[in-house]
Amino acid sequence: MKRFNNARRRTLRTLLLTLSGAWMLASCTKVDDTLGGNLIPDNQQMRAGYVTIDGSTKSIDGLNPRRYVETRLFQTDSIVGSNRSYGYFGTQINDSLGQRSAGFLSQMVSYYSVPQDYFGYMPIFDSAQLLLSISSFGSDTVTEQHFAVYEILSNDYITERGTSDTTFYLSFTPDASVYDKSRPLFRFTLGGEGKYPSTTTAVTMTPTDAGKEYVKRLMLQEGKYKDDYTIYTNDSLQYFIEEFPGLYITPDPDFPLTKEGSNTGTIFATSLDASGLSIYGRNRVKDDPSLIKDTIGMVFYFYDSYASHGNVSVNTIRHDYAQISVPELTFDAATDAQEPAAGATDTRRPVTQLRVEGMGGAVTEMTFTPEFFACLEEAIAEENAREGKDFQTIAFSQARMSIYFSESSYDWSELDPSANTTPSILKLIDEMNAAPSRLGLYSNYKSLTPVSDYAYSYEKNYSTTLSYGGYINRSRGCYVLNITGYLQQLWNSYIKAKQAAGAVYPAPELAKTAPESFQEEYDAWKEAIDWSAINYRTVYIGPEAYSLFTNSFGILQGASTDEKSLECPIRFDLAYNLIK
């Protein structure tokens, strides 16, 4: 019995060793991943590929860099500035931005009910404060800024528009019918020593004579509602807003900001539901007016979610690009950036700078040129020639767009922090610190319609993270955007337009054997296609959707032009599958 068991074990051991050796031999054999490829139907065969399209990409003859995208500046008057959660005010003057100034108009409602005879006999006005809840600001809060507070004269600018809609755009300019610029009510300063915006919740204002008269009306000592407390009852809010339409807070024109250095001042944002006007005073003993009876006060908020009327606010922001002092960044906003009116000629020219600003400033319009599609057509043709296949189109597995700062480089190893080199790592760091943390990509900037990859509403509503990215990659000195879905839609639309036109891209080998014939066929392909029929060929690069009013800004490398070539214009890294 024992000998039988030993034999059985020896036989089993031999069998296991044989199987193990067979497995080891199989694991050392090079895998032929084409095994069975001849069994795949011809119209289902695929081939993986990868191509980079950037500033080093040359025309098919290898002589000239390709102009695969064009970048233009874009500024629109259609950014909504009304009924936001914040009021923006302040001035910034910057070498690269020029000058931008902001102010806001807001209705206001009384926070407290005012009982009969509350103001008492011969009330004394002591002080007025502007309540603030500063939520954001730029880099320079040290510079003291001067502001003026005006009374809004009537609500006609809201009610007489021929619509009940209270939507206003940032281009809205209050005129003499809205306020009297010669009669400010109060003046105040913000910024400077001891007036840090992040800790300031109230600023004591200096009243003018007009301001003192205004307070008397609020205290029912003068005006239409003298001694009539009904205006402060809950059901009289509409009449209160008609009598006191609100305030306009704006940089004081009598004390303009003076530029010092490369950047001066900033624009502040204050939460309207925690901001407003506060009045402090005292009243007298009627029998002996020399004696003080009580202290009195009033608080009016710019936004109250419980109010049945009011709560209309309008931000207004102005950009003066004539104040840009960096020669290579100067442009005429009217002809080089402003969105053309319907039916008007578009005078905007391609530029190399890729500008991204908040506050309704200029952003960048990017258009894919025929050269971009030609690059991909050639990738298909070259693979067909090499493999003897007949691939017709592309399915992208990943499409990545990189946008580089002006002091950056395609080669990250050139960004040496220990050397004083060009590009400058110190300047690059400053650029990245000043820029928005994330970029948005839109098919329509006015309506904030995003490309498919940048589904910002989905991202926020479902607390998820999009593969789109759009953030700064500080190691590479650029923004990186995953636009796979968008680029597939763009390519599919191109294929549809190409097929509708019956256009054929010339064989790349003709460029070497018969360059004139290639050029003729290339021109025929280019002219045959209706490029305007290709959906989303133009997109807009701007701040992310939830940061349209950011103080941050970036001026990056866009696309090279015939007049100027960039070191590292926008780059596309495309992984794809060729399919039939």
Residue pairs with C-beta under 8 A, 6 or more apart in sequence:
37 45
42 580
43 580
44 580
45 389
45 579
45 580
46 395
46 577
46 578
46 579
47 383
47 387
47 389
47 391
47 577
47 578
48 397
48 575
48 576
48 577
48 578
49 379
49 383
49 575
49 576
49 577
49 578
50 573
50 574
50 575
50 576
51 375
51 376
51 379
51 574
51 576
52 571
52 572
52 573
52 574
53 66
53 68
53 372
53 375
53 571
53 572
53 574
54 410
54 568
54 569
54 570
54 571
54 572
55 65
55 410
55 560
55 565
55 566
55 567
55 568
55 569
55 571
56 65
56 410
57 65
57 66
57 68
57 375
58 64
58 65
58 66
59 65
59 66
59 371
60 374
60 378
60 508
60 511
60 518
61 511
61 515
65 560
65 565
66 371
66 374
66 375
67 369
67 371
67 559
67 560
67 561
67 562
68 368
68 369
68 371
68 372
68 375
68 559
68 572
69 366
69 367
69 368
69 369
69 372
69 559
69 569
69 570
70 350
70 366
70 367
70 369
70 559
70 561
71 350
71 351
71 352
71 353
71 354
71 364
71 365
71 366
71 367
71 558
71 559
71 570
72 336
72 348
72 349
72 350
72 351
72 364
72 365
72 367
73 331
73 336
73 337
73 348
73 351
73 353
73 355
73 362
73 363
73 364
73 365
74 337
74 339
74 348
74 362
74 363
74 364
74 365
74 445
74 540
75 319
75 333
75 337
75 338
75 339
75 360
75 361
75 362
75 363
76 339
76 445
76 446
77 169
77 170
77 171
77 339
78 169
78 339
78 446
79 169
79 170
79 360
79 446
79 548
80 167
80 168
80 169
80 170
81 168
81 169
81 170
81 172
81 314
81 315
81 316
81 317
81 360
82 166
82 167
82 168
82 169
82 172
82 312
82 313
82 314
82 315
83 166
83 167
83 311
83 312
83 313
83 314
84 272
84 313
84 315
84 549
85 271
85 272
85 273
85 303
86 135
86 136
86 269
86 270
86 271
86 272
86 315
86 549
87 104
87 106
87 249
87 269
87 270
87 272
87 275
87 302
87 313
87 315
88 102
88 103
88 104
88 267
88 268
88 269
88 315
88 317
88 359
88 549
89 102
89 103
89 104
89 147
89 249
89 250
89 251
89 267
89 268
89 270
90 101
90 102
90 137
90 145
90 190
90 251
90 265
90 266
90 267
90 268
91 99
91 100
91 101
91 102
91 145
91 251
91 256
91 257
91 265
91 267
92 99
92 100
92 101
92 138
92 140
92 263
92 264
92 265
92 266
92 267
92 551
93 99
93 257
93 259
93 263
93 264
93 265
93 323
94 262
94 263
94 264
95 262
95 263
95 324
95 325
95 326
96 324
96 326
96 329
96 553
96 555
97 319
97 324
97 357
97 361
97 553
98 319
98 320
98 321
98 322
98 323
98 324
99 319
99 320
99 323
100 267
100 317
100 318
100 319
100 320
100 359
100 361
101 250
101 251
101 267
101 317
101 318
101 320
102 267
102 315
102 316
102 317
102 318
102 359
103 248
103 249
103 250
103 251
103 315
103 316
104 248
104 249
104 250
104 313
104 314
104 315
104 316
105 152
105 174
105 178
105 246
105 247
105 248
105 313
105 314
105 316
106 246
106 247
106 249
106 272
106 302
106 303
106 312
106 313
106 314
107 152
107 155
107 241
107 245
107 246
107 302
107 310
107 311
107 312
107 313
108 244
108 246
108 247
108 276
108 277
108 300
108 301
108 302
108 310
109 237
109 240
109 241
109 300
109 301
109 304
109 307
109 309
109 310
109 311
110 232
110 240
110 298
110 299
110 300
111 276
111 299
111 300
111 301
111 304
112 298
112 299
113 232
113 233
113 234
114 229
114 232
114 298
115 229
116 229
117 229
118 229
118 296
119 219
119 220
119 221
119 281
119 283
119 296
120 283
120 284
120 286
120 293
120 294
120 296
121 283
121 284
121 285
121 286
121 289
121 293
122 283
122 284
122 289
123 219
123 221
123 281
123 282
123 283
123 284
123 296
124 281
124 282
124 283
124 284
124 292
125 207
125 212
125 215
125 216
125 219
125 279
125 281
126 280
126 281
126 282
127 204
127 205
127 279
127 280
128 186
128 204
128 205
128 207
128 211
128 215
128 277
128 278
128 279
128 280
129 202
129 203
129 204
129 205
129 277
129 278
129 280
130 149
130 186
130 188
130 202
130 203
130 205
130 249
130 275
130 276
130 277
130 278
131 201
131 202
131 274
131 275
131 276
131 277
131 278
131 299
131 301
132 190
132 197
132 200
132 201
132 202
132 203
132 270
132 274
132 275
133 201
133 270
133 271
133 273
133 274
133 275
134 197
134 198
134 200
134 268
134 269
134 270
135 269
135 270
135 271
136 268
136 269
136 550
136 551
137 197
137 198
137 266
137 267
137 268
137 269
137 551
138 265
138 266
138 267
138 551
138 552
139 263
139 266
139 434
139 551
140 191
140 263
140 264
140 265
140 266
141 191
141 196
141 197
141 198
141 266
142 191
142 192
142 193
143 191
143 192
143 257
143 260
143 264
143 265
143 266
144 189
144 190
144 191
144 192
144 195
145 189
145 190
145 191
145 251
145 257
145 265
146 187
146 188
146 189
146 251
146 252
146 254
146 255
146 257
147 187
147 188
147 189
147 190
147 249
147 250
147 251
147 252
148 184
148 186
148 187
148 249
148 250
148 251
148 252
148 253
148 254
149 184
149 185
149 186
149 187
149 188
149 205
149 211
149 247
149 248
149 249
150 179
150 180
150 181
150 183
150 184
150 185
150 247
150 248
150 249
150 250
151 179
151 180
151 183
151 185
151 210
151 214
151 244
151 245
151 247
151 248
152 178
152 179
152 245
152 246
152 247
152 248
153 177
153 178
153 179
153 180
153 245
154 177
154 178
154 245
155 241
155 242
155 245
156 177
157 174
157 177
157 178
158 166
158 312
166 312
168 314
170 315
170 316
170 317
170 359
170 360
171 316
171 360
172 314
172 316
173 316
174 248
174 316
178 248
179 248
181 253
183 208
183 210
184 208
184 210
184 211
184 252
185 207
185 208
185 210
185 211
185 214
185 247
186 205
186 206
186 207
186 208
186 211
187 205
187 206
187 208
187 252
188 203
188 204
188 205
188 206
189 195
189 203
190 197
190 200
190 203
190 268
191 197
191 265
191 266
195 203
197 268
202 278
205 211
207 215
213 222
215 279
215 281
216 222
216 223
217 223
217 225
217 243
217 244
218 244
218 279
218 298
219 279
219 281
219 296
219 298
220 226
220 227
220 228
220 229
220 231
223 243
224 243
225 231
225 243
230 236
230 239
231 239
231 240
231 243
232 240
237 307
237 308
237 309
237 310
238 308
238 309
241 309
241 310
246 302
246 312
247 277
250 316
251 257
257 264
257 265
258 264
266 551
267 317
267 359
267 551
269 549
272 301
272 302
272 303
272 313
273 301
273 302
273 303
273 304
273 305
274 301
275 301
275 302
275 303
276 299
276 300
276 301
276 302
277 298
277 299
277 300
278 297
278 298
278 299
278 300
279 297
279 298
279 299
280 295
280 296
280 297
281 295
281 296
281 297
282 292
282 293
282 294
282 295
282 296
283 292
283 293
283 294
283 296
284 290
284 291
284 292
284 293
285 291
285 292
285 293
302 313
303 311
303 313
304 310
304 311
305 311
315 549
317 359
317 360
319 333
319 359
319 360
319 361
319 362
321 330
321 331
321 332
321 333
321 337
321 362
324 330
324 331
328 353
329 353
329 555
331 337
331 351
333 362
335 347
335 348
336 347
336 348
336 349
336 351
337 348
337 362
338 348
340 346
340 347
340 348
348 365
350 559
350 561
351 558
351 561
352 557
352 558
352 559
352 560
352 561
352 564
352 566
352 569
353 555
353 556
353 557
353 558
354 364
354 366
354 403
354 541
354 554
354 555
354 556
354 557
354 558
354 559
354 570
355 361
355 362
355 363
355 364
355 553
355 554
355 555
355 556
356 363
356 364
356 435
356 436
356 439
356 541
356 542
356 543
356 553
356 554
356 555
356 556
357 363
357 543
357 553
358 436
358 543
358 547
358 548
358 549
358 550
358 551
358 552
358 553
359 548
359 549
359 550
359 551
360 548
361 553
363 445
363 540
363 541
363 542
363 543
364 540
364 541
364 542
364 558
365 538
365 539
365 540
365 541
366 538
366 539
366 540
366 541
366 558
366 559
366 570
367 537
367 538
368 490
368 537
368 538
370 526
370 529
370 531
372 572
373 491
373 494
374 505
374 522
376 394
376 491
376 574
377 505
378 505
378 508
379 394
379 576
379 578
380 391
380 392
380 393
380 394
380 578
381 505
381 507
381 508
382 508
383 389
383 391
383 578
384 390
384 391
385 507
385 508
385 509
389 578
389 580
390 580
391 578
391 579
391 580
392 579
392 580
393 491
393 495
393 578
393 579
394 491
394 576
394 577
394 578
394 579
395 488
395 576
395 577
395 579
396 484
396 487
396 488
396 491
396 574
396 575
396 576
397 484
397 575
397 576
397 577
398 482
398 484
398 573
398 574
398 575
399 482
399 483
399 484
399 486
399 487
399 488
399 572
399 573
399 574
399 575
400 480
400 481
400 482
400 483
400 572
400 573
400 574
401 480
401 481
401 483
401 570
401 571
401 572
402 473
402 476
402 478
402 479
402 480
402 481
402 570
402 571
402 572
402 573
403 439
403 478
403 479
403 481
403 541
403 556
403 557
403 558
403 570
404 410
404 477
404 478
404 556
404 557
404 568
404 569
404 570
404 571
405 428
405 431
405 432
405 435
405 477
405 478
405 554
405 556
405 557
406 427
406 431
406 555
406 556
406 557
407 423
407 424
407 425
407 427
407 428
407 431
407 477
408 415
408 423
408 428
408 476
408 477
408 478
408 557
408 568
409 415
409 423
409 477
409 567
409 568
410 567
410 568
410 571
412 475
412 476
412 477
414 421
414 423
415 423
415 425
415 428
415 477
416 425
417 425
423 477
423 567
428 477
431 554
431 555
432 472
432 474
432 477
434 552
434 553
434 554
435 472
435 552
435 553
435 554
435 556
436 543
436 544
436 547
436 550
436 552
436 553
436 554
437 471
437 472
437 552
438 470
438 471
438 472
438 479
438 543
438 544
438 547
439 470
439 479
439 481
439 541
439 542
439 543
439 544
440 448
440 450
440 454
440 456
440 470
440 541
440 542
440 543
440 544
440 545
441 450
441 451
441 453
441 454
441 468
441 470
441 481
441 483
441 486
441 539
441 540
441 541
442 448
442 449
442 450
442 451
442 454
442 539
442 540
442 542
443 449
443 450
443 451
443 536
443 539
443 540
444 540
445 540
445 542
448 545
448 548
450 456
450 545
451 483
451 485
451 486
451 536
451 539
452 485
452 486
452 489
453 466
453 467
453 468
453 481
453 482
453 483
453 484
453 485
453 486
454 466
454 468
454 470
454 481
455 466
455 468
456 466
456 544
456 545
456 546
458 464
458 466
459 465
459 466
460 546
467 482
467 484
468 481
468 482
468 483
469 480
469 481
469 482
470 479
470 480
470 481
470 544
471 479
471 480
472 478
472 479
473 479
473 480
478 571
479 556
486 536
486 539
487 574
489 535
489 536
490 534
490 535
490 536
490 537
493 533
493 534
493 535
493 536
493 537
494 529
494 534
497 529
497 530
497 531
497 533
497 534
498 529
500 530
500 533
501 528
501 529
501 530
502 528
503 524
503 525
503 528
503 529
504 521
504 525
505 521
505 522
505 525
506 517
506 518
506 521
506 522
506 525
507 518
508 518
510 517
510 518
510 521
511 518
531 537
542 548
543 550
543 552
557 566
557 567
557 568
557 569
557 570
558 566
558 569
558 570
559 566
559 569
559 570
560 566
560 569
